[in-house]
Each structure stands twice: as C-alpha cells, then as structure tokens.
Amino acid sequence: MPAAPRRTRRRTHALLASAAGLATAAALTAALPADAHESHHRPGRYQDVQLLSFNDLHGNLEPPSGSSGRVTELQPDGTTKTIDAGGVEYLATHLRQARAGHPYSVTAAGGDLVGASPLLSGLFHDEPTVEALNQLDLDVTSVGNHEFDEGARELARLQNGGCHPTDGCAGGQEFEGADFPYLAANVRDEKTGKPILKPYWVWQKKDVRIGFIGVTLEGTPGIVSADGVKGLTFKDETETINKYAKVLQRQGVQSIVALIHEGGYPASGSYNYDCDSPGAGDGISGPIVDIAKSVTPAVDALVTGHTHQAYVCTVPDPSGRPRTVTSASSFGRLYTDTTLTYDRRTGDIARTAVRSANHVVTRDVPKAADMTGLISRWNALAAPIGNRPIGYISGDIGNTGTESPMGDLIADAQLAHGRELDPRTSLALMNPGGVRAGLTYAAKGAEGDGVVTYAEGFTVQPFANTVNLQDFTGAQLIQVLKEQVSGANTEAPKILQPSAGLTYTLDLTKSGADRVVTGSIRLNGAPIDPAATYRVATNSFLAGGGDGFPTLGQGTNDLVGSDDLTALEKYLTANSSAADPIAPPKADRITVVG
C-alpha cells in the first residue's frame, strides 16, 4: 500500500482555482458607494472578501446515498425538484471553482465535520476526513457536539496529530492532524477554567483582517455520551461570543464572524427558498434566532449548523441592523458563498453590502483527482472489514417516521442481546438520533441485493455505544416514556424506538406528558405494573440520561454488554439467511393519534 503524500503544514493562503467563479445572489440590496464592488479591478476603500462555508459533514467523503444525498430545489414556477448532491470529490471541485477570481477568499465550517461517520472515515477515527479537509483548504472551523464523541483527548489528537492510542497508526503512517484550527471558545476545562482549544482565530491577507469565534451548543453534554464530555464545561453561546468579540476589538480586529454549532429550522425544505420574503427573520425558527438577536452587533455574520437545515436569512442584531445567518444543510451537499465587503477605512464589514447564497454540490462536475486518490487509499484499508456480509433483508428498512422500521430492528437486536446477558431482560429502547441511516435492499457494491454488509451496519450505528442493562420500576418506565414529550423534549419530542412487545398510544392532540396515554402502555399485552421491576436494555448514551431522559440515568443493577453494532450484527446473522431474509418491521408498536 503506497503511503499518502506527506503534506507540508499549510497556512499560506494559496488559493486553488480552476474555473469561472460562481456569483452570489443578493440577500440585501442596500446600495454602497460606487467603488464598493470594484475592488477586483483597483484597490480602493472597499475590498470584497469571499467567505465559503459548510457544516455537518459527518465524515461523508463518498457521495451519501438515498435522501441523505439529495437536496430539494425550488423552481421558478413554484414546483420543486430533487438534485443528487454531495461527495468530497465534487465538493473540492465546487470550492476550487468558486474561489476562481476571488483573491480574497476564506473557507470556514460550523462543526460536526467528524463523528457519526460512514465506515470509510469512522473506522479510522475520522483521520481520512481531517486529511480531506486539509486538502480542501479549510481555514477554520468551530467544534460541534460530535467532535466530542471520543472525548477531548481524541479531539486534541485530531487537531495536533499523532497515532491513535489503542489502534495505532492507520496504514502504518503517522497522522499529521488538522492544518486548520478547531475553535472551542465556550468549552472549558473543568479544573483550569480555560478553553480546551483556541477560542478565536484571525484570517489576514495584506491589510484585510477578519476574526472568527467558534462555539458549540451549550447543550452538548445532553447529546453526547457522558465519557465524551467528562471534565468539561460548556458555557452560554451568546455570552462567550460577546466576550471574545471584545477581545478581538481590543486587538484592532473590527470584522468578526461567529461560527456557531447551533441552528434553526427554515420555513421551507428547499435550499434556495427566500428566507426573507415574508420579512426579515420570519422564515426561520429555533434556537439560533434568539442567539442571533442577542449576539453583539460587533459580529458581522453568523455561520451556523447542527440542525442539518439549509438557509440564508437575515435576523436583526440587538441594534436592529440586519445580519446574515447561514447554514449549508449537511453531509457536504451544499456550500454557502457569502460576500463580505471590507471597509479599509474602518476595518469593519459594510454590513448593508453582505450578499449570500447556498449552492448545490452537484455531481455533474469533474471529480477532484486528489480526493479520488484519498478515498481509494482509505477504501483499500477498509474494504476487508467493510465488505463482510452480516445479514440479509427482503426490502428497504427505513429510518424515517415517528417510529421507524430501522429503529424497531435495532431495539429488537438490543433486546435479544440483553436476554443473552440476562434472560430477565424485558424490553429495549433506542434513541432515534442514534439511527443514522436505514438499510437498502439494492446492493451498494458487489455483495448482491438484500445483503447487509458490515459497512452498511456501521453507517446505521457508528457511535460504538455499548448495550447496557438496568433495572427500573414500572413507574419509572412510564416516566421515561413521558419524558419523550415533556421536560427537555416538550417542543421537539424524541420518540424512543421500542422493541417488540412494548405498545402504547401517542396522542398528539394533547400537550406535554399527557401525549403518552398512560393507560395504553402494554408489555406483551399486559399493563405496566408501577410497582414491578423491569430489566431494560438501552445504549450507553441513553443509560447516562442522554437526549433529555434523566430517568434513564437512574437505573440500578447496571450490566454492560457488547457494543451496539455487534448486537445488531449478531441479531442479523442469527435471524436471517439468503433463503430466509428478515422482513422490514411494520413500525406499528406506537399508535399515533392526531
């Protein structure tokens, strides 16, 4: 296996360019002085700076499959169409083409670039993705919650390089780490109180300087396994950004961009909808809106993420001035092209001139040869593991819906594994966010239709959580089900995927905890006895109270089993064959009303 070419550490801002630049659409139309956008031709007071950004790549180096590899585009006549999108071979080409003709160009990201990755990257602790991002000439990124999946020490290794402490050097070559800084302004070491990584970074070209502040959502500990955030504290996003904006200003940096791994929910599912058509800010909801309204006016633009949505919106800052807030969906399907007009006289961004638009990473452009080579090299290392068959299915097993067939299958696998460990195991519950993909009947490679490979299983469950057993009273079990739609999950319910035998009614016409109809809860046809003890299988993330389920963190008689992917593999192998494949579960365990 030939070694990868060893890259010299890059932080000269050499720009790769190959074709005509892509024009950005005007988000705001207020006029500037006549020379504002003429700086490509002669130096003057104003200088256009191109900001290219993306978020939530999640190690998707190869083009994502199914709905994860498509975006919806709004047509001029009001109809929509879907476009296949994503894959770093195409992302690299699009970014390089976009940079053409833009001598002042900076590329930034909004977190979750790694974690929950397909096997090609996840099997090697996301070293392949960091290597790809280096070759993409990424300049800076914030951390996201998934950057903590393997803990702060592993995140530091991704930044600084070195071989994995247990798995060693992948392919026999030492990992060099990221050429770009990871920013974690609001993530502190519990003991020292200091940020675990750089809080901010300043991009400079000639006399133009732009500061970047990076934060992840304050709620990261609730959505990452307890081990991943051990010894860390996560501070308020707005307070942290405002603090470091003052630090940058004291250093003479007046142009500031915030990279925030928190997001919103657009009014439309089309990436190119006009977010501002009803009025500034009306086209987006969710946590990012309050953050955008309260972050200091010193910040000129917000690059966001986490919700995997696409939007380019303006939300007024605390002084009432419009400010651009963007997100580029996920999995490398889109990138955002924003023009920031830098005023050399003030050192600040002329905010009225900000223009921004999302662009599709279409697959109709030439593949970037360096990315093809990178993917081929890592695939050669992964193939012997990834191509191994682990089971057979008779049809697509999807992962969408309140209750999904894939979620049910995983819960059934964890129940079976739990019963191997302890025959008293009563049921299993799976968090929906941990079901990262479904299984498709059509072959992805040479394995044949209906064959499930280890790589496909890894894509479904990439977190390496363990299957944990705990004892709960019936009263606690009822409380767990009610926590799906109350407490932290009141506004955005998280419906746990149930193993076979657990049934109940979810009445969406009601509010809060009442949406789970207590009298309807049955286990194998019998009502739950509040005083009885039930042995429950969950993954280690839920067993730590993750996803807003504090009661799941209160179980007793803990027993830790194998990792969740092993449980799924064993279940598929034991319960399916080429002649007798598993049929997709009917997803009829929860009766939804309203």
Secondary structure, 3 states (H helix, E strand, C coil): CCCCCCCCCCCCCCCCCCCCCCCCCCCCCCCCCCCCCCCCCCCCCEEEEEEEEECCCCCCCCCCCHHHHEEEEECCCCCEEEEEECCHHHHHHHHHHHHCCCCCEEEEECCCCCCCCCHHHHCCCCHHHHHHHHHCCCCEEECCHHHHCCCHHHHHHHHHCCCECCCECHHHCCCCCCCCCEECCCEEECCCCCECCCCEEEEEECCEEEEEEEEECCCHHHCCCHHHHCCEEECCHHHHHHHHHHHHHHCCCCCEEEEEECCCEECCCECCCCCCCCCCCCCEECHHHHHHHHCCCCCCEEEECCCCCEEEEEEECCCCCEEEEEEECCCCCEEEEEEEEEECCCCEECHHHCEEEEEECECCCCCCHHHHHHHHHHHHHHHHHHCCEEEEECCCECCCCCCCHHHHHHHHHHHHHHHHHCCCEEEEEECHHHCCCCECCCCCCCCCCCEEEHHHHHHHCCCCCEEEEEEEEHHHHHHHHHHCCCHHHCCCCCCCEECCCEEEEEECCCCHHHHECHHHCEECCEECCCCCEEEEEEEHHHHCCCCCCHHHHHCEEEEEEEEHHHHHHHHHHHHCCCCCCECCCCCCCEEEEC
